[in-house]
Amino acid sequence: MGAAAAVAADAAVAYSAIHDANRVNYPVLCHFAKHDEWPEDERPALFLNRLRECRVDVEAETYPGTQHGFANADIPAYDEAAACDAWRATRDFLQRVLTSSRDGRS
């Protein structure tokens, strides 16, 4: 199987691990629940380290007291305060990185 090409994007926001860090060449913001079950090779710390090794500009937020799916209003794990915090962080991140990308400051 050949190497996959990088995805054309200016930024990404993730609530879980992106499997192929080698394909990521844009800033990433990750939101993680404090309490979650991760496959051994997808634990947040390992994933963030893989991105950093690939020289990806990555930021991560972990929301205290939250469970997997904390930002999904349709499930019992929904945490309105954490979901709102994640949305604000997402908005601020995208505004910052997309503005700098358009201005040629990335």
Sine and cosine of phi, psi and omega as CSV:
sin_phi,cos_phi,sin_psi,cos_psi,sin_omega,cos_omega
0.00,0.00,0.74,-0.67,-0.03,-1.00
-0.98,0.19,0.21,-0.98,0.02,-1.00
-0.94,0.35,0.65,-0.76,0.01,-1.00
-0.99,0.15,0.57,-0.82,0.04,-1.00
-0.97,0.24,0.43,-0.90,0.06,-1.00
-0.91,0.41,0.51,-0.86,0.04,-1.00
-0.99,0.13,0.70,-0.71,0.03,-1.00
-0.98,0.18,0.94,-0.33,0.01,-1.00
-0.42,-0.91,0.37,-0.93,0.06,-1.00
-0.99,-0.15,-0.35,0.94,-0.01,-1.00
-0.14,-0.99,0.28,-0.96,0.06,-1.00
-0.56,-0.83,0.50,-0.87,0.11,-0.99
-0.82,-0.57,0.78,-0.63,-0.08,-1.00
-0.77,-0.64,0.57,-0.82,0.12,-0.99
-0.95,-0.32,0.15,0.99,0.06,-1.00
-0.42,-0.91,0.07,-1.00,-0.04,-1.00
-0.95,0.32,0.58,-0.82,0.15,-0.99
-0.99,-0.10,0.82,-0.57,-0.20,-0.98
-0.92,0.38,-0.59,0.81,-0.09,-1.00
-0.92,-0.40,1.00,0.05,-0.03,-1.00
-0.87,0.50,-0.44,0.90,0.00,-1.00
-0.91,0.42,-0.35,0.94,0.00,-1.00
-1.00,0.03,-0.11,0.99,-0.09,-1.00
-1.00,-0.07,0.86,-0.52,0.02,-1.00
-0.72,-0.70,0.63,0.77,-0.03,-1.00
-0.52,-0.85,0.37,-0.93,0.00,-1.00
-0.88,0.48,0.58,-0.81,-0.04,-1.00
-0.74,-0.67,0.69,-0.72,0.17,-0.99
-0.92,-0.40,0.81,-0.59,0.01,-1.00
-0.93,-0.38,0.70,-0.72,0.10,-1.00
-0.92,-0.39,0.81,-0.58,-0.01,-1.00
-0.82,-0.58,0.61,-0.79,0.14,-0.99
-0.97,0.25,0.55,-0.84,0.04,-1.00
-0.90,0.44,-0.64,0.77,-0.03,-1.00
-0.91,-0.42,0.94,-0.34,-0.03,-1.00
-0.47,-0.88,0.41,-0.91,0.08,-1.00
-0.96,-0.27,0.85,-0.52,-0.05,-1.00
-0.89,-0.46,0.66,-0.75,0.19,-0.98
-0.85,0.53,0.53,-0.85,-0.08,-1.00
-0.76,0.66,-0.69,0.73,-0.07,-1.00
-1.00,0.09,0.07,1.00,0.01,-1.00
-0.86,-0.51,0.18,0.98,0.02,-1.00
-0.83,0.55,0.60,-0.80,-0.08,-1.00
-0.79,0.61,-0.70,0.72,-0.03,-1.00
-0.88,0.47,-0.67,0.74,0.02,-1.00
-0.91,0.41,-0.69,0.72,0.00,-1.00
-0.88,0.47,-0.73,0.69,0.01,-1.00
-0.89,0.46,-0.63,0.77,0.05,-1.00
-0.89,0.45,-0.65,0.76,0.04,-1.00
-0.88,0.48,-0.69,0.73,0.03,-1.00
-0.88,0.47,-0.71,0.70,-0.02,-1.00
-0.90,0.43,-0.61,0.79,0.06,-1.00
-0.88,0.47,-0.49,0.87,0.04,-1.00
-1.00,0.03,0.17,0.99,0.02,-1.00
0.88,0.48,0.58,0.82,0.06,-1.00
-1.00,0.05,0.71,-0.71,0.11,-0.99
-0.97,0.26,0.96,-0.29,-0.09,-1.00
-0.80,-0.60,0.67,-0.74,0.09,-1.00
-0.83,-0.55,0.52,-0.86,-0.01,-1.00
-0.64,-0.77,0.63,-0.78,0.07,-1.00
-0.81,-0.59,0.71,-0.70,0.12,-0.99
-0.89,-0.45,0.75,-0.67,-0.13,-0.99
-0.98,-0.19,0.93,-0.37,-0.06,-1.00
-0.82,0.57,0.65,-0.76,0.09,-1.00
0.96,0.27,0.09,1.00,-0.07,-1.00
-0.99,-0.10,0.36,-0.93,0.06,-1.00
-0.92,-0.40,0.24,-0.97,0.09,-1.00
-0.77,0.64,0.75,-0.67,0.02,-1.00
1.00,0.06,0.29,0.96,-0.09,-1.00
-0.85,0.53,-0.38,0.93,-0.04,-1.00
-0.99,-0.15,0.06,1.00,-0.02,-1.00
-0.99,-0.13,0.96,-0.27,-0.08,-1.00
-0.92,0.40,-0.15,0.99,-0.04,-1.00
-1.00,-0.08,0.06,1.00,-0.02,-1.00
-0.79,-0.62,0.34,-0.94,-0.06,-1.00
-0.88,0.47,-0.41,0.91,-0.03,-1.00
-0.97,0.26,-0.07,1.00,-0.04,-1.00
-0.83,0.56,0.75,-0.66,0.05,-1.00
-0.81,-0.58,0.98,-0.21,-0.12,-0.99
-0.85,0.53,-0.71,0.71,-0.03,-1.00
-0.89,0.46,-0.72,0.69,0.01,-1.00
-0.92,0.40,-0.64,0.77,0.03,-1.00
-0.89,0.47,-0.66,0.75,0.04,-1.00
-0.91,0.41,-0.66,0.76,0.06,-1.00
-0.88,0.47,-0.68,0.73,0.01,-1.00
-0.90,0.43,-0.65,0.76,0.03,-1.00
-0.89,0.45,-0.70,0.72,0.04,-1.00
-0.88,0.47,-0.69,0.73,0.02,-1.00
-0.89,0.45,-0.64,0.77,0.03,-1.00
-0.89,0.46,-0.76,0.65,0.00,-1.00
-0.85,0.52,-0.73,0.68,-0.02,-1.00
-0.90,0.43,-0.68,0.73,0.02,-1.00
-0.87,0.49,-0.78,0.63,-0.03,-1.00
-0.90,0.44,-0.65,0.76,0.03,-1.00
-0.87,0.49,-0.70,0.72,-0.03,-1.00
-0.92,0.40,-0.79,0.61,-0.10,-1.00
-0.97,0.26,-0.55,0.83,0.01,-1.00
-0.96,0.27,-0.56,0.83,0.07,-1.00
-0.91,0.40,-0.71,0.70,0.00,-1.00
-0.93,0.37,-0.54,0.84,0.04,-1.00
-0.91,0.42,-0.69,0.72,0.02,-1.00
-0.92,0.39,-0.55,0.84,-0.01,-1.00
-0.99,0.13,-0.04,1.00,0.00,-1.00
0.98,0.20,0.35,0.94,-0.03,-1.00
-0.98,-0.21,0.22,0.98,-0.05,-1.00
-0.97,0.23,0.00,0.00,0.00,0.00
